[in-house]
Amino acid sequence: MVWGWDCIRVAACAFGFACGGIMHLLADWLNPLGVPWIASRHSLNLWPSGNCDLIVVGLAWVAALCVADQVWFHFAHGRILLDALRAPHA
């Protein structure tokens, strides 16, 4: 049983490392310097470096909260939010 928990810890660390790498790529892809690909760099050149990084971080938190709500709470909090948004306001 100890070996099983160690594998889960290693898998969690590897998953976190992979998610961090993907976030790093997404955040840098929007900057003018871009990300290095096989032959050259590629950039969407949407804004200067460091100006709108909070948008990317905020969207990542929203996505993480949605995934956590779906996995652990079966979208209970999302349904409450959607019901509140759909309710007619007086």
Beta strands, then each sheet from edge to edge (+ up, - down):
strand 1: 35-36
strand 2: 41-42
sheet 1: 1+ 2-
end
